[in-house]
Amino acid sequence: MIEKFEDLEIWQLGKDLVKEVYELSSSGKFNKDFPLKDQIRRSAISVPSNIAEGFGRGGNKEFINFLYIANGSLCETKSHLSTAEELGYLEKNNNQKLLENIEKIKAKVLTLIKHLKDSPYKGNKFKKPTKKGEG
C-alpha cells in the first residue's frame, strides 16, 4: 500500500512534466510571452499539486475528484503547448515528446481513477481505529 503521495508514479511523472515545461518556456520567444509562459507553468504545476492534495484528503471519492482536476490540467497544458507551437515558440519535435508524456500521464491518471472507483477500500480516513492490544 502506498503511504505517501511521493511514492505515486503519476505524481513523479507530473513533477517531471513541470520540469520539462519550465525548461521549454525559459528560452527564446516563449520566455518573453509572459502571459502564456505563466499560464502553461500554472497548468503544469497543477497536475502534481492536485494529485498530492487528493491523496492527502484520505478518501477515494475526494482523490478521484482531484485526479479529474489533474487530468483537466493535463489537457490545458496540452492546449497551451499547441498555442506555443502555432506561435513558433516550439519546434514540433520538442513539442511531440512532451505531448506523448502528457498522454502517458493522462492514461495512468484515468487508470487510477478506474481502480479507485472499483475498489471496495474507501480510503484511509474511513479506517476504523484498532482497539488497544489488537494488531
N, C-alpha and C positions, 0 to 999 in steps of 0.2 A: 504494500500500500504506500502511496506517495504521501510523505509527511509535510512537505513544503513546496510552494509553487515553483521554486528554483529548480526542482527536480523534473518538472514537466517539460517534455521535449518541445511542445508548442510555445512555451514561454521562452525557452532558449532560442528557438528559431525566430521568434518575434524580436528578441534583442538583437540578433544578427541582422534582421531586416532594418532595424533602426540605424545600426552602424552603416549599412550599405546606403541607405537613404541620405544620411548625413554626409557621407563621403561624396556621393554623386551630386548633391546640391551645394557643395562647398567650392565649386570651381566654375570658371567661365561666366557665361551669361546667366546661368542658373543662379549663381551666387549673388548676382545683382538684382534679381527679381525677388525682392523681399516678401511680398505677399504670397507668392506661390511657394517659395522656399519654406516660409513659416508654416503654411498650411500642410504641405506634404510631410514635414517633420512632425507636426502635431498628429496627423492621422497615423503615421508610422508608430510614434510613441504610444498612441492609444491602444495598439494591439497588445503588447506585453503587459501594459498597465491594467487593462480590463481583464486579462487572463488572471493576473495576480489578485486583483480585487475580488473577482468572482470566486476564486479559490478560497480566499480569506473569509468569505461570508459563511462558509461552513455547511451550506446546504446545496444539494444538486440543482434544485429549481432556480435558485439565485445564480449559481455558477453557470447554468445553461443560458440565462438571460445575458450575463456578461460575455459569454462566449459568442452569442449572436451580435453583441455590440462590437467585439473584436473582429468578427467576420465583416461587419459593415465597414469598419475602419480599413480592413484589407482592401475592400472594394474601392473605398475613397482614395487610398494610396495608389491603387492601380489607375484610377481615373486621372489623378494628378500627374502620374508618370506619362500617360498618354498625351496630356496637355503639354508637358515639358518636351516630349519628343516632337510634337507638332510645331512647337515654337523654335525648334532647333537647338534646344539646350542639351539634348542627349542624343547619342548615336544609337541607332536601332539595336546594334549588337549588345551594347551595355544594358539597354532597357530590357532586352529579351531575357537575359539571365535573371534580372530582378523580377520580371513578370512571372517567370517559371517558379521562382522561390515563393512568390505570393500565392500562386495556385497550389503549391505543395502545402503551405501553411493552412490555406483555406480548407483543403481536403482533410487535413488532420484535425482541424477545429470541428468540422462537421461530423467526422467520425467520433470524436469525443462527445459531442452533443448527443449523438445517437446512443452511444454507450451509456451515458448518464441517464437518458430517458428510459432506457430498457433495464436499468439496474434496480434491484429491489432495495439496495442501500441508498438512503436518502441524504446522507451527509453527516459530518462529524457532530454538528450541533444537535442531531437527533439521537446520538448515542445515549443510552441510559447509563448513568453513573453506576459503577460496580460497588457493591457493599464491601465494607472493610472485611478483609480476610478472603474475599473471592478473587480469583485470578484471571 
